[in-house]
Amino acid sequence: MVALTERVRDAGMFLAWSFLGALIVAAFFIAAFFGDFGPIRFTDPGIAILFMPLFTAFILGMLLTRYELIVAVISALFTTILAVVLIVLFLVAPLMAGVVTEGASLQQFVLQRVALSAVLLFPLVLLGCVVGRAIGEKILPPEETRKRREELAVETRAWHEQLAKTGAKPPADEARKP
Amino acid sequence: MNRVALLIALGYLGLGLVAGGIYVSSVAKFVGYSETIFRFEGPGQVRVESANFTQDPGTENWTIRITWRFVNNGRLPIILQSFLFELYVDNRSDPTPWYVGGKQALEFHRTGSFFLDRTIAPTIDPGGYYEWPWGVNATGPDTSKIVRDPGTGKVWIVLTDLRIVFFVADVESRQEFFPSDLYLGV
């Protein structure tokens, strides 16, 4: 029961962090790419388009340190797909609101932007996520990993002390003898 | 979760909230922008509010006054940068429709327009309108072509080649559209 609850919680956290990441990536992509419509204007939209997905995915990766590496990769894919979906929703919002009529040019416009955003975002999100997870594992190890490491350190120290008391040398030192 | 991780998670959550605000605001503005253009380019949004043709007594001269009305039924303001039209007076004693053949070339013709810088161009607020009075004192030999319709007693005018250039709010993209021709008896 506890394992199931933990699994559901893990899945929920994974989805929540990924969705939040997608929202951040999509919002800043839209604000930079369609500058006239966003509440903030970037002096250099290119930097925002390149930096924000990388930064967001890096943080996302750090938040996913308790998961396997493959989960970080899946999260990158999931985040990119969600971000592209949010960008598509932005593009077709006038159509959904019924304030424009659909035309061939709109379809072409949407397809071009979708292709561009997917091609731009996925490598950046993937890179950020994997690097973030790797660094996160080093500097922010999950509680269980940290405890395991501490226990291992205590055990190793105790073992060294035992060896010191008996006067024996650690096997590594003995191995170095000619 | 250790403190640094908690701090990062809170920062990430905060960034997510900011991004949510940016996303919703962008969608709302994009929808408002599209709706404003869609409605403004719809029928009846650019129309003649009033038109008067007055012949100066004892002369062949005419005083022509046309008031245009531009209606903004959208959600964002419209900046009207330029407007252009051609005015023809249709001589209805010739039963040929005004658009057939070279009839227009034989009729009374004037051009009306304004071209303004975006910074000083009139702004039409959402739900509001802008009226632009245009007038001309027609003198010269071609005024004889202004003929009232013998049946209705009205002067029939053709307003054609209408062209409007406008901006929506602070969006940089320039919009251009060509309203339908108007044929009116005044």
Interface residues (C-beta under 8 A of the other chain):
Chain A: W17 L20 L23 I24 A26 A27 F28 I30 A31 F34 D36 F37 G38 P39 I40 T56 I59 L60 M62 L63 T65 L86 L89 F90 A93 P94 A97 V99 V100 T101 G136 I139 L140 E143 R146
Chain B: M1 N2 V4 A5 I8 A9 G11 Y12 L13 L15 G16 V18 A19 G20 G21 I22 Y23 S25 S26 V27 K29 F30 V31 Y33 S34 E35 F38 R39 D170 V171 E172 S173
